[in-house]
C-alpha cells in the first residue's frame, strides 16, 4: 500500500492559534510526503531522506522500540515510531490482530533542490509523515479509518513525541487538505485523558473540546504565492521560547496574541463575505502584528528576508507575510488576479528570493493507486 499526505502553509493567525479558542486560516499544499507499507517477517522502518534502512523494531508495552541503531537514528525515527505505536494500540483496542510490516517514508516532494542539494522549506513534512503512517498502518490491518480518527491519532503521536508543543494545525492540513478554519484542541484536556490511561479508542471517539476544522470554498481567481527565504527555522525551539515569554510577561503576551487573533478573525470574516479588499488588508495587518510580537519577545519571527518578501508583495498590490512560526522558511503573498501574481513572482526573483511552485491541495491524506 502507498499513502501520501500534503504539506501545510499558515495563511492567517500564526502564534495566536496556540491559545485555545482562537481561530486561524490554514492551507494544505501539494508538496506531498509518501509512505509505503508492505508485509514483512518483522516490523522495520526505512527513512529514505535520512539514509536509514530497515531499522528493526518490536512492539512491546504499547510502544515501538528500535534496536541495532544508534541514538541519533532513534531520535530521527521518533515521530514515525510514535505514529506506529499509536496506530497499533488503537488496533489492539479494536481487537484487530497485529501483523509485522515494513514502512518506508520519503519527503523529497516537500523539499527544494538547490544546486543539487535538497533543502527543507517549512511545509510540515514531519506532520505529514505521521499522518500518512497512521493511515497506512490502519489500512494495512484492514481498518477503514475516517479522517477524524486519523487526525486525532496523528495529533496524539505528533504532540507527545515533540514534548507537548504545537497546535497540530500541520496535522490537520495533512489530514483534511484544502483551505480551512482551524481551532486547536484543548491540550490540557488531552493530556489529562492520556495521563489517566484511558483507552485510545475512547479518547478518539469523544468530541475534542475547542477543535475545529471547517472547510472554506476557494474562488477561482484566488492566487496563493510562496517564496523561500533560503534559511531554515526551528519551530519547536521558538515555541518553547514563546512559552517562556508567556510565563514572564503574561499581560503583554495576552495583548499581542489578541492582536494577531483579531487579524485572523477579520481575515476569515472577509473571506466568508467575499470582500477581497478587506481580506488583503486583514493579512497585511496580520503581518504587522506578527512583526510587533517578534520585537516584543525578541524572537526572530519576521526576519529581514521575510520583511522584504512582504514589502515587495504589498508594493505589487498583493498582501505579503510570513507563514507559520517565522524565523525563516517560507513567506506567502495573496492576490486575486493573474497580473499581480506575475509581478510579485518577478519582483521576488529580482530580490534574490526563491519562488516555489505550490498550489493548494484539496484532498488531504489519501491512498495512492
Helices and strands as residue ranges (DSSP letters): E 2-12, G 16-18, E 24-39, E 43-47, G 48-50, E 52-60, E 63-66, H 71-76, H 78-93, E 101-106, G 108-110, E 111-114, E 117-120, H 125-140, H 147-161, H 169-176, E 179-183, H 187-195, H 200-205, E 212-215, E 223-228, H 235-248, H 250-272, H 276-297, H 304-315, E 319-322, E 330-335, H 338-350, E 354-356, E 366-367
